Amino acid sequence: MALKIVKAADPLTVERINVCLYSAPGVGKSTMGFTADKPLLLDADEGAYRAGNRKDSVTVKQWSDMASIAKEDLEPYNTIVVDTAGRALDKLTAAIIEGNPKMGRGGALTLQGYGELKSKFGSWLKMLNALGKDVVLLCHMDEQRKGDDVIERLDVQGGSKGEIYKSVDAMGKLYIEGKRRMLDFSPRENAYGKNPAQFEILEVPSPLSTDFLAGLIAQIKVKLNHFAEVHKEESFAQETWAEIVAGLTTPADFNALVGEAKKGGPAVSAVLHKGALKKGLTYDKSILAYVEKPKEAVGA
């Protein structure tokens, strides 16, 4: 079977994403989760009844309730909301130890057990993504002190924090400021964040619109696809200029294209400069032009 290589200039359209939202308890994570596009909430915390805008949900008593979800079950939904990821991983931990007691010690996972946890949870997320679903991981926030500073982290066990961070495209903190509820996707000195859409700190509307999170996810996809399109254009420009540069020979040839290369951006200018060096030229800053290298310097 031939290796399927995606060329640098080929489009990589983002059709689904993973998002993590975290906060202290009671700030409204579940309520916000229900404002995603056609959501199904997997209620590992067993607290969906507290959300005023409750939609379809599955009460997760054990990990098998999540692992046994079939493609047909998810057809009516576009977004799978895990509430909360920490409690879901607790249930996965129990299932791993029950299946192989050697992977646990005193109710906690061994190093081998944590490896199994990361593998199983990662595979489960990929399965949802393969089915074309956006995934929202809701997490409680854990505060840890480092000297006088308070460090905010996900309330998720062990190395799973890192796995969640790597698997999500966007991560935001939900918090209360005065009487306002705020959402911040940007990473801060003492807090996690991923902000591909470059959102400013957002004030969450009250009452919460029924499609608030759906709108944010849509904007994130637009931004990610914009980045992909820009990268495609840059790659095409670099390939085109590489062909042009290959046909240049004299300093005059290169100097005639310096201005045009600058219009193409730093990457294009770099292609021109690299090509000039390969042809034995050097850039003389005193006259702002390419010149022949002195014979004794050629090949140096």
C-alpha positions in Angstrom: 0.0 0.0 0.0 1.5 3.3 -1.1 2.2 5.9 1.5 -0.3 8.8 1.3 1.8 11.9 1.4 0.1 15.3 1.9 2.2 17.9 0.0 3.0 21.2 1.7 0.8 23.0 -0.8 -2.1 20.6 -0.5 -5.1 21.9 1.6 -5.7 20.5 5.1 -9.3 21.5 5.8 -10.2 21.4 9.5 -13.7 19.9 9.8 -13.7 18.9 13.4 -11.9 20.1 16.5 -11.4 19.2 20.1 -11.9 21.9 22.7 -11.3 22.0 26.5 -13.1 24.3 28.9 -12.2 24.4 32.5 -13.3 26.3 35.6 -14.0 26.0 39.3 -17.1 24.1 40.2 -20.4 25.9 39.7 -19.3 28.5 37.1 -21.5 27.0 34.3 -19.4 24.5 32.3 -22.2 22.1 31.7 -24.6 24.9 30.8 -22.1 26.1 28.2 -21.5 22.6 26.9 -25.2 22.4 26.0 -24.8 25.4 23.7 -22.6 23.5 21.3 -23.9 22.3 17.9 -26.3 19.4 18.4 -24.6 18.3 21.6 -24.7 14.9 23.4 -23.4 15.3 26.9 -21.6 12.3 28.5 -22.4 12.9 32.2 -19.5 11.4 34.1 -20.1 13.8 37.0 -23.8 12.8 37.1 -24.8 16.4 37.4 -26.5 17.2 34.1 -29.8 17.8 35.9 -28.3 21.1 37.3 -28.1 22.7 33.9 -31.1 24.9 33.1 -30.7 24.4 29.4 -30.3 20.6 29.5 -30.4 18.7 26.3 -29.7 15.0 25.5 -27.2 13.3 27.8 -25.9 9.9 28.9 -25.4 9.1 32.6 -21.9 7.5 32.8 -21.8 5.1 35.6 -18.7 3.2 34.3 -16.2 3.5 31.5 -18.0 0.9 29.4 -20.9 3.4 29.1 -18.6 5.6 27.0 -16.5 2.9 25.4 -19.6 1.1 24.0 -21.0 4.1 22.2 -21.6 3.1 18.6 -21.7 5.1 15.4 -25.5 4.8 15.1 -25.9 6.2 18.6 -24.1 9.4 17.6 -25.7 10.1 14.2 -28.1 12.8 15.5 -25.3 14.7 17.2 -22.5 16.9 16.0 -20.7 17.6 19.3 -19.8 15.2 22.0 -19.4 16.9 25.4 -17.5 15.0 28.2 -18.5 16.3 31.6 -16.1 16.1 33.2 -13.0 14.6 31.6 -11.4 14.1 35.0 -14.3 12.0 36.3 -14.4 10.0 33.0 -10.7 9.2 33.5 -11.4 8.1 37.1 -13.9 5.6 35.7 -11.4 4.5 33.0 -8.9 4.0 35.8 -11.3 1.7 37.7 -11.9 -0.3 34.5 -8.2 -0.7 33.8 -7.5 -2.0 37.3 -10.5 -4.3 37.3 -9.3 -5.7 34.0 -5.7 -6.1 35.1 -5.0 -5.7 38.8 -1.3 -5.5 38.2 -1.8 -2.1 36.6 -3.0 -0.7 39.9 -1.6 -0.4 43.4 -3.7 0.8 46.3 -6.5 2.0 44.0 -4.0 4.1 41.9 -2.5 3.3 38.6 1.1 2.1 38.2 3.3 3.6 35.5 2.2 0.9 33.1 -1.4 1.6 34.1 -1.0 5.3 33.2 0.3 4.3 29.8 -2.8 2.2 29.3 -5.0 5.1 30.4 -3.4 7.5 28.0 -3.6 5.0 25.2 -7.3 4.0 25.7 -8.5 7.6 26.2 -6.5 8.9 23.2 -7.9 6.1 21.0 -11.4 6.9 22.2 -11.0 10.6 21.2 -9.7 9.6 17.8 -12.7 7.3 17.3 -15.0 10.3 17.9 -13.0 12.5 15.6 -13.0 9.8 12.9 -16.8 9.9 13.1 -16.7 13.6 12.3 -17.6 14.8 15.8 -16.4 17.9 17.5 -15.4 17.0 21.1 -15.7 19.3 24.1 -13.8 18.2 27.2 -15.1 20.0 30.4 -12.7 19.9 33.3 -12.7 21.1 36.9 -9.9 23.5 37.9 -7.3 22.6 40.5 -5.4 25.4 42.3 -1.9 24.7 43.4 0.4 27.0 45.3 4.0 27.8 44.2 5.3 30.2 46.8 2.9 33.1 46.8 1.6 32.3 43.4 -1.5 30.3 42.6 -1.1 27.9 39.7 -4.3 26.9 37.9 -4.3 23.4 36.5 -6.8 20.8 35.1 -8.2 18.6 37.9 -7.2 15.5 36.0 -5.1 12.7 37.3 -1.4 12.0 36.4 0.0 12.4 33.0 -3.5 12.7 31.5 -3.2 16.5 31.8 -0.5 16.5 29.2 -2.5 14.2 26.9 -5.6 16.4 27.1 -3.5 19.5 26.3 -1.9 17.9 23.3 -5.2 16.5 22.0 -7.2 19.8 22.0 -7.1 22.6 19.4 -8.4 25.2 21.8 -8.5 25.5 25.6 -10.3 28.2 27.6 -10.8 29.1 31.3 -14.3 30.1 32.4 -14.4 32.3 35.5 -16.3 34.9 37.4 -15.2 38.5 37.5 -17.4 40.6 39.7 -20.9 39.7 38.5 -19.8 38.8 35.0 -18.9 35.4 33.6 -15.7 35.5 31.4 -14.0 33.1 29.1 -10.3 33.4 28.3 -8.6 31.2 25.7 -5.2 32.8 25.9 -2.4 31.1 27.9 -1.4 33.0 31.0 1.6 32.8 33.3 -0.3 30.7 35.9 -3.0 29.2 33.7 -3.5 27.0 30.7 -4.8 28.2 27.3 -4.8 27.6 23.6 -6.2 30.4 21.4 -5.9 29.7 17.7 -8.7 32.2 16.9 -7.0 34.9 18.8 -10.1 35.7 20.9 -9.9 38.6 23.3 -11.2 37.8 26.8 -14.9 37.1 26.1 -17.8 38.1 28.3 -20.3 35.3 28.4 -23.8 36.7 27.6 -26.5 36.4 30.2 -28.9 34.8 29.5 -26.6 32.4 27.6 -27.6 32.1 23.9 -28.5 28.6 22.8 -25.6 28.5 20.2 -22.9 30.3 22.1 -20.3 27.5 22.1 -21.3 26.4 18.6 -20.5 29.9 17.4 -17.1 29.9 19.1 -16.2 26.5 17.6 -17.2 27.7 14.2 -15.0 30.7 14.5 -12.0 28.6 15.6 -12.5 26.3 12.5 -12.6 29.4 10.2 -9.3 30.7 11.7 -7.5 27.3 11.5 -8.6 26.9 7.9 -7.4 30.4 7.2 -4.0 29.5 8.5 -4.0 26.4 6.3 -4.9 28.5 3.2 -2.1 31.0 4.0 0.3 28.2 4.4 -0.8 26.7 1.1 -0.3 30.1 -0.7 3.2 30.5 0.9 4.2 27.0 -0.1 3.1 27.6 -3.7 5.0 30.9 -3.8 8.1 29.2 -2.5 7.9 26.4 -5.0 7.3 28.9 -7.9 10.3 31.0 -6.8 12.5 28.0 -6.4 11.9 27.2 -10.1 12.6 30.8 -11.1 15.8 31.0 -9.0 17.1 27.8 -10.5 17.4 29.6 -13.9 19.3 32.6 -12.6 23.1 32.9 -13.0 24.5 36.4 -12.7 24.4 39.0 -9.9 22.3 41.2 -12.2 19.7 38.3 -12.6 19.3 38.1 -8.8 19.4 41.9 -8.1 16.6 42.4 -10.7 14.3 40.2 -8.6 15.1 41.4 -5.0 12.2 43.9 -5.0 9.7 41.3 -6.2 11.0 38.8 -3.7 10.5 41.2 -0.8 6.8 41.6 -1.9 6.4 37.9 -1.6 7.5 38.0 2.1 10.5 36.7 4.1 10.1 33.1 3.0 10.4 34.1 -0.7 13.3 36.4 0.0 15.0 33.4 1.7 14.5 31.3 -1.4 16.2 34.0 -3.5 19.0 34.4 -1.1 19.7 30.7 -0.7 19.8 30.4 -4.5 22.3 33.2 -4.8 24.6 31.6 -2.3 24.5 28.3 -4.2 25.5 30.2 -7.3 28.6 31.5 -5.5 27.3 35.0 -4.9 27.3 37.1 -1.7 25.2 40.0 -0.6 27.1 43.2 -0.2 25.3 45.3 2.4 27.3 48.4 1.6 25.7 48.6 -1.9 22.6 46.5 -1.1 23.2 44.1 -4.0 24.4 40.6 -4.8 28.0 40.4 -6.1 30.4 37.7 -7.1 32.4 36.3 -4.2 36.1 37.1 -4.3 37.8 34.1 -5.9 39.6 33.2 -2.7 36.3 33.2 -0.8 34.5 31.0 -3.3 33.5 27.7 -1.6 34.4 29.1 1.8 
